[in-house]
Amino acid sequence: MYELLQQLLGDSILVYVIGAALPLLFILPYALVTVLLEMKVSAHMQDRVAYMYTGWHGVLQPVADIVKLLQKEDTIPGVADKTLFRLAPYLVFMGSYAGFAAIPFSSAYIGSDIDLGVFYIVAITSLAVIGILMAGWASNNKWSLFGAMRSAAQIVSYEIPTALSILVAVMITGSLNLQDVTHFQDGGFWNWVVFGGPLPLTQKLLLLPFTLVSFFILFIAGIAEVNRTPFDLPEAESELVQGYNTEYSGMKFAIFYLAEYANVFLVSAIVVSLYLGGWTSPFGEFMSGPIWGFFWFVAKGMFFVFMQIWIRWTLPRLRVDQLMYTSWKVLTPFLFVCIFAVGFILVV
Amino acid sequence: MDLYAVVFYAFAFITLAAGAIVVFSRNIVHAAFALLFAFFGVAGLYVLLMADFLAITQLLIYVGGILVLVLFGVMLTSNTIDVQMKTSTIQTFPAVLIVAALAGTLIGIFWSTDWKTTTDPPIQATAPKIGEMMLTSYLLPFEIASVVLLVALVGAAMIARREKKA
């Protein structure tokens, strides 16, 4: 991708600016689609129809929403800390957008082909925690502060199961670079890490239970990391109004929303790249190539986005103690067993 | 100036400016948040030195761990914006003496050190090398560090979960 841009534009800093902006071209339309999807899926699950008047079956509703958000007055509470209040939404979005730098969208495009890809994503997304704490504190509102505190505690504790389940996939593939991880799983769905990777049959069968468990745990912990139901305690409407973004309106609120949806896709993208073959075709050579690769990546990613919406509108919210119990006493011990077993099988 | 120099000065400026806010800000929460940019700038400088593993670890440990802890502490102590934490200058003379001595020592070391420069190309994949070193040459320090962390963890759990007996 960078070679092509360099041929077109010469060797200048512009090449890298364009390369860095490409994921944004995906995230913005994706967020529009997902806002509509969220409303439609939730409505059909509850036997409603949702928007019907703006365009065919309400497909233009996200556009109307954006126009509304642009027109809204951008209010800042009088007793808020103005500087931090303004800075917080950008910090939250920066944290999730920076994560996209190491996501391989196709065999031809990855923002930054660094060796420590997944490790970098785990580290840089912690910027979002700081942004949430900043938003909660700067609003000078008890609900916001409680929401931010809950959110930070939740994200910090769920970082452990996330990192451990990433480690299981990394042990099998032997690389932290998501592009290499994806190449490792090339050649059809039976080569995906969730099915044991392209290893000899006996090893695959032995690995299968452990990779399946850690795959599900990665997805669960990922949902917790992005604060969505059943882990949406930081925004629990019935207790905290809207959590850390209670005081936000207009475009600042829209940026929080964009960051949430970007995070939803980021989690799906990590799950897909590590366990489900990333941009590789499920049928081996059939329908493979850079463009089909992008198609498969987005298709798999959107499936998990749909799963997250589905779960959101199906399950009730956990209590704080149940949340911590799940992380420390269920997910983490299971993953320790998985790591030990996978290491044992790979070495012996 | 080439691109490298521009990026270096940008990160150096971020680090120093944020550090100045940490020291001079009267608002303790602003100081804590400014630390974020200081840590971030240092991570950027590590990247420029081709120490990518160190840079990412810096982000993970300092931003993701220590800073969150600091913010928790600061936010719970000064809960609202209206309550000002008192920050004033006391004991100016001893402070000046100590700072001068420290600065003098650091500058002296900086000038007298024979800085090694190398023209070897930097190692591309640092993580495998670091992992190998940790499990061979530096196994003992690595294990001691993990035991120290375990002790701290057990201690924290002991303090937090002490049962109230009548």
Interface residues (C-beta under 8 A of the other chain):
Chain A: I13 V79 A80 D81 T83 L84 I114 D115 L116 F119 Y120 V122 A123 I124 S126 L127 V129 I130 L133 M134 W137 N140 L145 M149 A152 V156 E159 L176
Chain B: L3 V29 H30 F33 L36 D52 F53 I56 T57 L59 L60 V63 G64 G65 L67 V68 L71 F72 M75 N79 T80 I81 D82 Q124 A125 T126 A127
